[in-house]
């Protein structure tokens, strides 16, 4: 039950962020229509430190650089913030 990914090794060397490969694997799943909770993403990328408790810091240090890396190799993704009240609780990634 292995999944084959179509990503060349030479393109992986262009990544600035070390978690960009994990983001690529996460975004190429078949169930991309489902939103990911912020807590799940923090655990997935091992960003459980105190400095990333706020969503804005996590977004700036993790989400935006990884999406920029993926865009540089031709995979364009955006995200939609899903809020409950005033708090962003989930992200829905959209392939563009």
C-alpha positions in Angstrom: 0.0 0.0 0.0 2.6 2.5 -1.1 1.8 5.7 -2.9 4.1 6.9 -5.7 4.8 10.6 -5.7 5.9 12.4 -8.8 8.7 14.7 -7.4 12.2 14.8 -8.7 15.1 14.7 -6.3 16.7 17.8 -7.9 13.6 19.8 -7.2 13.7 18.8 -3.5 17.2 20.4 -3.2 15.6 23.8 -4.1 13.4 23.7 -0.9 14.3 26.3 1.7 12.1 24.8 4.4 12.9 21.3 5.6 9.2 20.5 6.1 8.2 21.3 2.5 8.5 17.6 1.5 6.0 16.8 4.3 3.7 19.5 3.0 3.9 18.1 -0.5 3.0 14.6 0.8 0.1 16.1 2.8 -1.3 18.1 0.0 -1.1 15.3 -2.6 -3.4 13.1 -0.6 -6.7 12.2 -2.3 -8.9 13.7 0.5 -7.6 17.3 0.1 -11.2 18.6 0.3 -11.2 18.0 4.0 -9.8 20.8 6.1 -6.9 20.2 8.5 -7.1 21.5 12.1 -4.3 23.8 13.3 -3.5 21.4 16.1 -3.1 18.5 13.7 -0.8 20.6 11.5 1.3 21.7 14.4 1.8 18.1 15.5 2.5 17.0 11.9 5.2 19.5 11.5 6.5 19.2 15.1 5.8 22.9 15.9 4.6 22.4 19.4 6.9 25.0 21.0 5.6 27.9 23.0 6.6 30.4 20.2 4.1 28.8 17.9 1.1 28.8 20.2 -0.5 31.6 18.2 -1.7 30.9 14.7 -0.1 34.0 13.2 3.4 32.9 14.2 2.8 29.4 12.9 1.4 30.7 9.6 4.4 33.0 9.0 7.1 30.5 10.0 5.6 27.3 8.6 2.7 27.5 6.2 3.7 30.4 4.0 7.3 29.4 3.4 6.3 25.8 2.6 3.7 26.9 0.1 6.2 29.3 -1.4 8.6 26.4 -1.8 6.0 24.3 -3.5 5.1 27.2 -5.8 8.7 27.5 -6.9 8.6 23.9 -8.3 5.2 24.3 -10.0 2.7 23.2 -7.4 0.4 26.2 -6.6 -1.7 25.9 -3.5 -3.6 28.5 -1.5 -5.4 28.1 1.8 -8.7 29.2 3.2 -8.9 29.9 6.9 -11.9 28.4 8.6 -12.9 30.3 11.8 -15.0 29.4 14.7 -15.8 32.8 16.3 -12.7 34.9 15.9 -10.2 32.0 16.2 -8.8 30.3 13.1 -9.2 26.6 13.9 -8.8 24.9 10.5 -7.1 25.4 7.1 -8.5 24.2 3.8 -5.9 23.9 1.1 -7.0 24.6 -2.5 -5.0 23.6 -5.6 -4.9 26.5 -8.0 
